[in-house]
Amino acid sequence: MSSSDDVAGGCKKTSWPEVVGLTIKEAKEIIIKDKPDADIVVVPVGSAVTEDFRPNRVRIFVGTVAEIPHVG
């Protein structure tokens, strides 16, 4: 399946490869522009997730350590 399907003469996106590497906030903004009714869920890479299909759910998987962890 491609990242879009023809629906009523338009396109309905189903994936957003262009947000890879962006911040969560930036990714959410882009996804919401394309799919205003999206229920965006941010989950760590490798997390257990349900396998049910919800057409409005978009999962953003994150897993990069952005800063050095330290005590304090």
HELIX and SHEET records of a PDB file:
HELIX    1   1 PRO A   17  VAL A   19  5                                   3    
HELIX    2   2 ILE A   24  ASP A   34  1                                  11    
SHEET    1   A 2 SER A   4  VAL A   7  0                                        
SHEET    2   A 2 GLY A  10  LYS A  13 -1                                        
SHEET    1   B 2 ASP A  39  PRO A  44  0                                        
SHEET    2   B 2 ARG A  57  VAL A  62  1                                        
END                                                                             
